[in-house]
Amino acid sequence: MSLILNLLSFYIPERVKNKRIYELFKVTADAFNLKMPKFDLNKISREKLLKEYALFTKEKTTSFIKTYGIDSKEITELKSRLYESSYEMGKKIKKNLKIKDSEEILKVMKLIYKIIRIDFEEGKNGVVIINNCFFSSYYNQDICMVISSLDEGLAAGISGGCKLAFFQRITSGKDFCSAHFNL
């Protein structure tokens, strides 16, 4: 396992966490074809930045769903843009951290999710479990289904194309989220 990945397992500076959230914010806004709000990363807390991101994605996705309908071609296209933009982000992470195997992929996924206050755990037989999700108090089932395209793209980029597919969600009234992630 790379030295950088080992070090990140113990400590990630707050500034780095905020930069990663800001990058996620940017790729999300780009997928919606919107400008993102400006933030001074030296002055905003991670908690505040996450809340702003949650509110932004909730508002924009809700508006999109109300305008076009959840099963529309426009929602499919939005999900595709979200996936593609986060896929590219994942590829950069994979390259920068020199991720080589499934153990490192899972370690990086846990670290990324920890930054955005999501508890990501490896289950059995290629299933991952999310017991707590920061966004579950902001999103409903439809918003979660659209925004989880970011998760799917990021996982594919980091893993070199492996598919992350949710089959259970907290936002659907379940106690935890579950997804297949076969590496």
Residue, then its C-alpha position, 0 to 999 in steps of 0.5 A: m500500500s502506498l505511503i500517501l494512502n497509509l498517511l491519509s488513513f491516519y490524518i487528512p487536513e481540514r483544508v484538504k477535506n474542504k478542497r475535495i468537497y469543493e471539487l465535488f461541488k464543482v463537478t456537480a454544478d457543472a453537471f447541472n450546467l450551473k455556476m456554483p456558489k463561491f466559498d472561501l475555503n480558508k474561512i468555511s468549516r467542513e460542516k458548513l460546506l457540506k450543508e451548503y452542498a446538500l442544500f444546493t443538490k437538494e434544491k437543484t435536483t428537486s427543481f429538475i425533477k419537478t420540471y421534467g419528471i423522475d423518469s424523463k430523458e432529461i433526468t437520464e441525461l443529468k444522471s449521465r453527466l453526474y456519473e461522467s464528471s465524478y468518474e473523471m474525478g475518480k480516475k484522477i484520485k486513482k492516478n494520484l494515489k497510485i491505487k493498485d488493488s481492491e484493498e486500496i480501492l476500498k480504503v480510498m472509498k472509505l476515506i472519501y466517504k469519511i470526508i463527506r460524513i458517510d460511513f462506508e463499510e465493506g460487507k460480504n460478497g461484494v456488498v457495501i453498507i452505509n449505516n449513516c449518511f449526512f445527506s439522508s436528512y436532506y434528500n428524499q428517495d428520488i433525489c438520492m437516486v439521481i445524486s447517487s450517480l456521483d457515487e457510481g461514477l466515482a467508484a468506477g473511476i477509482s476502481g478502473g470500471c467496477k460497478l457500484a449499484f445501490f439496491q437499498r437506501i436510507t432515503s427509502g425508509k431503510d435502516f442503512c444503504s446497501a450496494h453491490f460493488n464487485l471488484 
